[in-house]
Amino acid sequence: MTHIMCFTNLAPDIQEGILFLPRVESGPDTVKEIEVRRIARVMDWGVQRVRWREYYSQERVSSAISGRLQGKSSRCDMLC
């Protein structure tokens, strides 16, 4: 329960972005819960936004690369 409650510390735009992530039909999730918890530990929303962009852009690149290797296109679009 405490892991989920820490997400209330996330900047509202990050929370919204997570809610509207595209559904993962197969393969691993594009966003790891433990990484989001690390971002949520920081209380400064500006720092959170920077860390989220850095993390999510790395995930998009790695999923796009793995998607190309598997013959799939990248489906990751983010609101933030």
QUIKAWO-V589812 format. One record per residue. N is the residue number from 1. RES is the residue in one small letter. D_CENTER is the distance of its C-alpha to the mean C-alpha in whole Angstrom. Layout:
N;RES;D_CENTER / N;RES;D_CENTER
//
This chain:
1;m;20 / 2;t;19 / 3;h;16 / 4;i;15 / 5;m;17 / 6;c;15 / 7;f;12 / 8;t;15 / 9;n;15 / 10;l;12 / 11;a;13 / 12;p;14 / 13;d;12 / 14;i;8 / 15;q;10 / 16;e;11 / 17;g;8 / 18;i;6 / 19;l;10 / 20;f;10 / 21;l;8 / 22;p;11 / 23;r;12 / 24;v;12 / 25;e;16 / 26;s;17 / 27;g;15 / 28;p;13 / 29;d;9 / 30;t;7 / 31;v;4 / 32;k;7 / 33;e;8 / 34;i;10 / 35;e;8 / 36;v;7 / 37;r;11 / 38;r;11 / 39;i;10 / 40;a;12 / 41;r;15 / 42;v;15 / 43;m;17 / 44;d;18 / 45;w;15 / 46;g;16 / 47;v;15 / 48;q;12 / 49;r;11 / 50;v;12 / 51;r;10 / 52;w;7 / 53;r;8 / 54;e;10 / 55;y;7 / 56;y;5 / 57;s;9 / 58;q;10 / 59;e;8 / 60;r;9 / 61;v;12 / 62;s;13 / 63;s;12 / 64;a;14 / 65;i;17 / 66;s;17 / 67;g;17 / 68;r;20 / 69;l;22 / 70;q;22 / 71;g;23 / 72;k;20 / 73;s;18 / 74;s;15 / 75;r;13 / 76;c;10 / 77;d;10 / 78;m;8 / 79;l;11 / 80;c;10
//
